[in-house]
Amino acid sequence: MPDPQSRPHRPPMLPADYAPLLADLKSRVRAAQIKAALSVNREMIVLYWHIGRRILESQRQEGWGAHVVEKLSRDLRAEFPEMSGFSTTNLRYMRLFAEAWPDEAIREQVARKLPRWHNVILLKRLQEPSHRQWYARKALEHD
């Protein structure tokens, strides 16, 4: 008697509309993944802006400097070890970001729609706010 596992396995017959169904579902999953990633990016940009804003305000009001930013970096990394982005350098970029985009309506601004590192590049290379805004808009227009 032949072993049932040794018999060749025949895949079940699929309906004619299976391939288009699968293609549609894969497309929807990819679109949802992209939307989720963009949503996370927007929220992180807002978080980084708020962190930078608080650092900027505290430095202006209290007059503290680099030593406090270093301590803040260590404390944030200790509290949120699963997150990256709280290095002293990144906190300084957050401060520059908040200074460069001072409007509280950051949620509506172009800078919020760009990935964080695009914003960092704009901050590092362009001193003039109108130039940063122009490049940010162009980056969005051309992906």
C-alpha positions in Angstrom: 0.0 0.0 0.0 1.5 3.3 -1.0 2.3 5.9 1.6 -0.4 8.7 1.5 2.4 11.3 1.9 4.2 10.0 -1.1 1.4 10.8 -3.5 1.8 14.0 -5.5 -0.2 16.8 -4.1 -2.5 18.6 -6.5 -3.2 22.2 -5.7 -6.9 23.0 -5.6 -8.5 24.6 -8.6 -8.6 28.4 -8.0 -11.5 30.5 -9.2 -10.8 32.7 -12.2 -11.0 35.9 -10.2 -8.4 34.8 -7.7 -5.4 36.5 -9.3 -7.1 39.9 -9.6 -8.4 39.5 -6.0 -4.8 38.8 -4.7 -3.4 41.7 -6.7 -6.0 44.1 -5.3 -5.4 42.9 -1.7 -1.6 43.2 -2.1 -2.0 46.7 -3.4 -4.2 47.7 -0.5 -1.8 46.2 2.0 1.1 48.1 0.5 -0.9 51.3 0.4 -1.9 50.9 4.1 1.7 50.2 5.0 2.8 53.5 3.3 0.0 55.5 4.9 1.0 54.0 8.3 4.6 54.9 7.8 3.8 58.4 6.8 1.5 58.8 9.7 4.2 57.7 12.1 6.7 60.1 10.4 4.3 63.0 10.9 3.7 62.2 14.5 7.5 61.9 15.2 8.2 65.2 13.4 5.6 66.9 15.7 7.2 65.2 18.7 10.7 66.3 17.7 9.4 69.8 17.1 7.9 69.9 20.6 11.1 68.6 22.2 13.1 71.1 20.3 10.6 73.9 21.3 10.8 73.0 25.0 14.7 73.0 24.8 14.7 76.3 23.0 12.2 77.9 25.5 14.1 76.5 28.5 17.4 77.7 27.2 16.0 81.2 26.6 14.2 81.5 29.9 16.7 79.6 32.2 19.9 80.2 30.3 21.1 76.6 30.4 23.3 75.2 27.7 25.0 72.1 26.3 25.5 70.4 29.7 21.8 70.2 30.3 21.1 69.0 26.7 23.6 66.2 27.3 21.9 65.2 30.6 18.5 65.4 28.9 19.8 63.1 26.2 21.1 60.5 28.7 17.8 60.6 30.7 15.6 60.3 27.6 17.6 57.4 26.3 17.4 55.7 29.7 13.7 56.1 29.9 13.0 55.0 26.3 15.8 52.5 25.4 13.7 51.1 22.6 13.7 54.4 20.8 16.5 55.9 18.9 16.9 59.6 18.2 17.6 61.0 21.6 21.4 61.6 21.2 22.8 65.0 22.1 23.3 65.7 18.4 19.7 64.8 17.6 18.4 67.0 20.5 20.4 69.9 19.1 18.8 69.2 15.6 15.4 69.2 17.3 16.2 72.6 18.8 17.3 73.9 15.4 14.2 72.5 13.8 11.9 74.2 16.3 13.9 77.4 15.8 13.7 77.2 12.0 10.0 76.4 12.0 8.7 78.5 15.0 5.0 78.5 14.0 2.9 76.4 16.3 0.9 75.3 13.3 3.7 72.8 12.5 1.0 70.2 11.7 0.0 72.3 8.7 3.5 73.2 7.5 5.5 71.6 4.8 8.3 70.5 7.2 5.9 68.1 8.9 5.4 66.2 5.7 9.0 65.5 5.0 11.0 62.7 6.6 13.1 63.9 9.6 16.4 63.6 7.8 15.2 65.7 4.9 14.5 68.4 7.5 17.9 68.0 9.1 19.5 68.5 5.6 17.5 71.6 5.0 18.5 73.0 8.4 22.2 72.2 7.9 22.5 73.6 4.4 20.1 76.5 4.2 20.1 79.4 6.6 17.4 81.4 4.9 13.8 80.3 6.0 12.3 81.2 2.6 14.9 78.9 0.9 14.1 76.0 3.3 10.4 76.4 2.6 11.0 76.5 -1.2 13.1 73.4 -1.1 10.7 71.6 1.2 7.8 72.3 -1.1 9.8 71.2 -4.2 10.8 68.0 -2.4 7.1 67.2 -1.7 6.2 68.0 -5.3 8.8 65.7 -6.7 8.8 63.0 -4.0 
